[in-house]
């Protein structure tokens, strides 16, 4: 049975990430599913998923997508959105999309139907924790500072400050920060990640 530990327990839970677990737990309870049933179907241990629900550890992006699929929700339904079309001072609404060593913020409002823009701040060694796909069409990533290692359909590229990469959202992709300094990137996703339909996984 696979899980995010021990081949990379995603430790170092940021404060805002503590909200992801309780959201998953509430949805699971609403669906009248047991912790053991969801863990078994996702290929995780009951103990690990319990830690996630209690906000005591993080979960990789692909494993979060598995759990969302079992709960019949899109990862987009877990998002908070900015209250205004104007986002100031490097703000935005925290995005809870899995991974470790990451702070992510949604910059586009819920009313925007054509494009979704996120800003990610990634600590050295932080990243998605595995490959995944999205129910969108196109992803454009732009590195604001630092570096990002991006693997798309098995092809690895290391992007540095000022670099940009465009790829299909349906391609299996993973990413991490291989550098010694914090990196910051912008993700543009078109159309936005659905809020209702179930997500895909690689």
NORZIFEN-V742433 format. One line per field, one symbol per residue. psi: psi as a letter, one per 30 degrees, with the letter a starting at -180 (. if undefined). Layout:
psi: ???
This chain:
psi: kllfkghikiahkleffffeeeeeeeeeeefhkleeeeeeffglleeeeeeefggfllkleeeeeeeeeefhlkffffkllkflfkklhgblkkkjgalkhkkkkkfklffjffkkkkkkjklkflafglklllhaekkkkkjelalkjkkjhfjkkjklkflkkklkffkkkllljfaflklklkkkkkllkkfelklll.
